[in-house]
Amino acid sequence: MKPKPRRQQPPIAERFRVSPATLFADRLMTGLIMVGGISIIIAVFFIFVFIGFKVAPLFKGAEVGEALVLEVPDKPFVGFGIDEWKEVPYFLDEDGGLVFVDLESPDKHHESRGVFTLPYDTPPDFEIASFTHDALRDRVIFASIDGRVLVHEIHYEPTFPGGRGVRMIQPSIESLPVIELGEDGRPLDHVSYARAQARRLLAAVEETETGPVVRIATLTQRRTPFGLGPLQIGQRYTLREELRDRPSDLLVPDAADSVLVAYPSGQVDYFEIDAGGTLNHIQTFVPFPEPADHDKPGSATPIKRMEFVLGDQTVIFFDAAGRHVGWNLAYLEEEARRRYIPSKEFRPLPGPPDTFSVSRRNKTFLTTAGDHARLTLMTTEAVRWEAALGFPVRQALIAPRFNALLFLDSTGNLHLKPMKDEHPIAGFRTYFTRIQYEGRPGRIYDWQSDGGADFERKLSMVPLIIGTLKGTVYAMFIAVPVALLSAIYVSQFLRPSLKKVVKPTMEIMASLPSVILGFFAGMWLSPLISNAVPSVMMSTFGVFLGAILMGLVWSRLPNRIRLSVPSGMEFVFVFVPAMFVAWLGWHLGQVVENWMFLQYDELLEREVGSFRMWVVNVLGWDFETRNALVVGFAMGFAVIPIIFTISEDSMSNVPNAFRSGSLALGASRWQTAIRIVLPTAAAGIFSALMIGFGRAIGETMIMVMATGNSVVQDFNPFTGMRTLSANIAVEISEAEQNGTLYRTLFLCAFILFVFTFTLNTIAEILRQWLRRRYRAVE
């Protein structure tokens, strides 16, 4: 069988041939478009990676390196401290002696001084009965057997001997005058001392013939034209009948205005000196109301140790089983005074606490039990670092610059472990969980970035996320109805000659700078709305009500009247009455406000119509001048043109055959628009809504200028908010590069990125589903 001859292709006419240059240009542009699309995807991916790289360190714990082991005198030291350069530590022995050691280091360029002591003023007849070491402030408080107190403060200063540019750390000891605290000439114990700007406070336990008493004295030092005057005792206080038992420990906070007294029974008394100088008993509380062994119910667990964290607002209590809890000094509005309340419950240690050290730069503290060491952030209760050291710890210390941990073992070796923890206050709990901050009675979400060393920064993302959603919801609530209804009318009913004017005008509105809208909203719109809310609401609804009523009237008019009006010009007969109803609503709003929202004005001493006062007094809501209602109107001007333009294009591109077929079957133009055109253009309309939503959620300048940037967590329309984007704009000038706030702002950007990416992905899936569901042509 012969093969079937191939059919010859007819020759292509010359006029249909495409020139090689055109084909080359077509292939070139196709390639450029493909490369451009891939480049955009790669750029977005690398932006995501870059932001993630900036955010990742916030969720890391402390990194502690290998220890540098240094030999120190093998004595039974009971405390030690070190300078911020980690060169000259001091050690306190059990007899109260101070010894300094010039550590060997390759960074030093001067001859080591080895082990040395410094002279300090101590009266020859001052025989030590007890002493307390305050490592946080490099202070040792000595109590004598005859009721006197002597305070030594260790200071460090860098010096450059010989002017050779070689630094040498020179310690010094400042001795305060001896203070006669006891009144019976007996030994003092559990001595505690605090130094504030205005005064100082000293407290100790004295054993008298009638039982233990707590001696308390305020110390004053007046400033004279010739400098500071002598240190003198101001007021004295004695706690005798107020004591429940012999105190097991005393604590005086750095504010020098109160005393905490702990007892072997596990109870703690809180005494405070008021503004008039009277010592008052404020409260008695039990840090451990339940024993560690729940199978043995009974009295409260005794307190093994109690210590302040930096700032002296929170006390950490330990028991013998290794449990430790935090009690926070908070202001209680119902009692109009400060009280200690339980605020933290930390993970127990594996055994009884041996040592405790507090950071000088943040709210972290170091604890040890046997050879186990743990670094904990008090604010979030998060463990920053934990390890088994392999040797029993006699003393432990956090370096002054929070860059090393020091451990003194029982064999006379000092273990210096370098530490890197650049963002101790950061972490998942900080950003996304409720936290009980110092001075607050409950757990909250909050943002307050201007915290100091002894003040807790509040960096919760939750208020910012809520503020972002709140601003977006109110903006879309106002923008979506206006934009969609306008798009339906312009695409389906408006006269084509007018459409050529209206649509370009709306597109020009989309290019209006948001800073102008924000300025307009903050300076003019917000005072207008806040002073006339009923008028604004009635005027706004009056426009819609007037349009609906005139539409009903128009539909009832005889055909000869309606047909006499050119198609697409019907809005003229609706616009004027609608504007009249809006004007009437504005003036009726003032009447309604004076009638329904009467409130007594204390300044005018009479009742006045005030919607603002009614919201605050009756509803119990807050009312701010720059609020979500203002944002809704201002953001509407920014979002409406976007939604309108894309929606109008989608509905205009519906094939005319669909409209003609619907009208031929007897449907009205309105029925055709709602039941035929709108479903067919649903995918495009949904895209318009998502693009408008993205514009609203990422808007910055309007949110900065029209919201007041207050951190609130409700959807009250009369309060402002702070959004993620506005927070970045407001805080960026205060953020130190690569600092915690700096990276936290990147976290705000990361959340916005993830949120919009997820939303756009879901929107694209829904858009494709709508496109298949309402597909017009196969």
Protein Blocks (a to p, Z undefined) as FASTA:
>chain_A
ZZddddddddddfklpccfklmmmmmmmmmmmmmmmmmmmmmmmmmmmmmmmmmmmmmcc
cdddddddddddddddfbdcddfkopaccdddfkopacddddddfkbccdcebjaddddd
ddfklccfbdcddfknopaddddfkopacddddddddddehhlopacddddddddddddf
bfnopacehiacdddfkbccdddddddfkbccdddddddddddfkbccddddfbdcddfk
lpgbdcfbdcddfkopaccdddfkopacdddddfkopacdfbdcdfblbafblmlgcddd
ddfbdcddehilaccdddfkopacdddddddfklopacdddfbdcdddfbdcfbdcddfk
bccdcddehjaccdddfklopafbdcdehiacfbdcddfklpaccdddfkopacdddddd
fblmgcjklmmpccddehiabdcddddfkbcfklccdfbfklmmmmmmmmmmmmmmmmmm
mmmmmmmmmmmmpcfklmmmmmmmmmmmmmpcfklmmmmmmmmmmmmmmmmmmlmmmmmm
mmmmmmmmmmmmmmmpcfklmmmpcghilmmmmmmmmmmmmmmmmmmmmmmmmmmmgccd
fklopacddfklmmmmmnopacdfbdfklmmmmmmmmmmmmmmmmmmmmmmmpcfklmmm
mmmnopafklmmmmmmmmmmmmmmmmmmmmmmmmmmmpmklmmmmnoopacfbfbfkbcc
ddfklmmmmmmmmpcghiaklmmmmmmmmmmmmmmmmmmmmmmmmmmmmmmmmcfbZZ
